[in-house]
Amino acid sequence: MNISISKYRYISKLVNSLLDLIYPPVCPITNMELKDGESIISNSIFYKFDIAGNPINIKNKKIDDYVENDFYFEDIYSLFSNFHESQELIHLIKYKKYFWVGEKIGIKLGEKILKETKISYDYIIPVPLHKVKKRSRGFNQAFYIAQGINSALKSEVKEEFITRAKYTITQTKLKSKDRKENLKEVFLVNLKYSDLLKGKNILIVDDVITTGSTINSIAKELSKYNPNRIDCATITLA
């Protein structure tokens, strides 16, 4: 027996409502039952964590390690200012595969970006994973964060514009100088799309920005194809 799409959606909604009554949805961060109007995560975490300042102040703090003319992006947008506070949230997204939480957080970040700039972005580019790491993890968390941001900015998410050409060791415990060396010639623009970059406003998205070496490496590669502007966005600063 064939069921129409509208009937299927009605039945699915009814089943989900019944399940919610039996097993009320719980926020994976606070472990508290979600309230009416809350979806996936509790709104209370946005009051629990310190919200980052404006993009210019963030950039000024992050470029101390760069010599003049050695950075290739303009502003950095961030939702949270303290990685230690939001570390559990990042780990849920990255290692527990709660990628839908990344998308939800991305929406909040996108709304913050709209308040802080009048720039209209043509493309949103998530920081790519190497194919080996993506196969192991199963997904790229930056892509889902970018999708959430895009829900607010109404741009285009272009994961295919940048490729990660080399597998690199994690940046987490490296010093600033070693981070830059580790990222040499790692990212490449897909030449199939290079002509689309000229004169465009681009937003690079990552889950965490520490020194900014990763985003700067990508911005440097993108800058070879004459975009109008390159900015960056992240969930939290470390």
SULKARA-V325938 format. One record per residue. N is the residue number from 1. RES is the residue in three letters. OMEGA is omega in whole degrees, -180 to 180 (NA if undefined). Layout:
{{N RES OMEGA} {N RES OMEGA}}
This chain:
{{1 MET 180} {2 ASN 177} {3 ILE -180} {4 SER -179} {5 ILE -179} {6 SER 178} {7 LYS 179} {8 TYR -180} {9 ARG 180} {10 TYR -180} {11 ILE 179} {12 SER 179} {13 LYS 180} {14 LEU 179} {15 VAL 180} {16 ASN 179} {17 SER 178} {18 LEU 178} {19 LEU 179} {20 ASP 178} {21 LEU -179} {22 ILE -180} {23 TYR -178} {24 PRO -179} {25 PRO -176} {26 VAL 176} {27 CYS -179} {28 PRO -180} {29 ILE -175} {30 THR -175} {31 ASN 178} {32 MET 180} {33 GLU 180} {34 LEU 179} {35 LYS 177} {36 ASP 179} {37 GLY 178} {38 GLU -179} {39 SER 175} {40 ILE 180} {41 ILE -179} {42 SER 177} {43 ASN -177} {44 SER -179} {45 ILE 180} {46 PHE 174} {47 TYR -178} {48 LYS -177} {49 PHE 176} {50 ASP 178} {51 ILE -178} {52 ALA 179} {53 GLY -177} {54 ASN -173} {55 PRO -180} {56 ILE 179} {57 ASN 179} {58 ILE -179} {59 LYS -178} {60 ASN 178} {61 LYS -173} {62 LYS -174} {63 ILE 179} {64 ASP -177} {65 ASP -178} {66 TYR 173} {67 VAL -178} {68 GLU 180} {69 ASN 179} {70 ASP 174} {71 PHE -166} {72 TYR 177} {73 PHE -179} {74 GLU -173} {75 ASP 174} {76 ILE 175} {77 TYR 176} {78 SER 178} {79 LEU -179} {80 PHE -174} {81 SER -171} {82 ASN -179} {83 PHE -177} {84 HIS 177} {85 GLU -173} {86 SER -176} {87 GLN -180} {88 GLU 178} {89 LEU 179} {90 ILE -179} {91 HIS 176} {92 LEU -179} {93 ILE -168} {94 LYS -172} {95 TYR 178} {96 LYS 176} {97 LYS 173} {98 TYR -175} {99 PHE 177} {100 TRP 174} {101 VAL 176} {102 GLY 179} {103 GLU 179} {104 LYS 178} {105 ILE 178} {106 GLY 178} {107 ILE 179} {108 LYS 178} {109 LEU 178} {110 GLY 178} {111 GLU 178} {112 LYS 179} {113 ILE 180} {114 LEU 180} {115 LYS -172} {116 GLU -179} {117 THR 173} {118 LYS -178} {119 ILE 175} {120 SER -177} {121 TYR 178} {122 ASP -177} {123 TYR 171} {124 ILE -175} {125 ILE 176} {126 PRO 176} {127 VAL -175} {128 PRO 169} {129 LEU 171} {130 HIS -175} {131 LYS 178} {132 VAL 180} {133 LYS 179} {134 LYS 178} {135 ARG -180} {136 SER -177} {137 ARG 179} {138 GLY -179} {139 PHE 176} {140 ASN -176} {141 GLN -179} {142 ALA 179} {143 PHE -179} {144 TYR 175} {145 ILE 179} {146 ALA 178} {147 GLN 178} {148 GLY 177} {149 ILE -178} {150 ASN 176} {151 SER 179} {152 ALA -173} {153 LEU 179} {154 LYS 179} {155 SER 175} {156 GLU 176} {157 VAL -176} {158 LYS 180} {159 GLU -174} {160 GLU -177} {161 PHE -177} {162 ILE 175} {163 THR 176} {164 ARG -170} {165 ALA -177} {166 LYS 175} {167 TYR -177} {168 THR 174} {169 ILE -178} {170 THR -178} {171 GLN -166} {172 THR -173} {173 LYS -179} {174 LEU 173} {175 LYS -174} {176 SER -179} {177 LYS -179} {178 ASP 177} {179 ARG -179} {180 LYS -180} {181 GLU -179} {182 ASN -175} {183 LEU -180} {184 LYS 176} {185 GLU 179} {186 VAL -175} {187 PHE 179} {188 LEU 173} {189 VAL 175} {190 ASN -174} {191 LEU 177} {192 LYS -176} {193 TYR -172} {194 SER -179} {195 ASP -179} {196 LEU -175} {197 LEU -174} {198 LYS 176} {199 GLY -175} {200 LYS 173} {201 ASN -172} {202 ILE 177} {203 LEU 177} {204 ILE -175} {205 VAL 174} {206 ASP -179} {207 ASP -179} {208 VAL 172} {209 ILE 178} {210 THR 176} {211 THR -177} {212 GLY -177} {213 SER -178} {214 THR -178} {215 ILE 179} {216 ASN 178} {217 SER 178} {218 ILE 180} {219 ALA 179} {220 LYS 180} {221 GLU 179} {222 LEU -176} {223 SER 179} {224 LYS -175} {225 TYR 169} {226 ASN 171} {227 PRO 178} {228 ASN -174} {229 ARG 176} {230 ILE 174} {231 ASP -177} {232 CYS 178} {233 ALA -178} {234 THR 176} {235 ILE -175} {236 THR 178} {237 LEU 179} {238 ALA NA}}
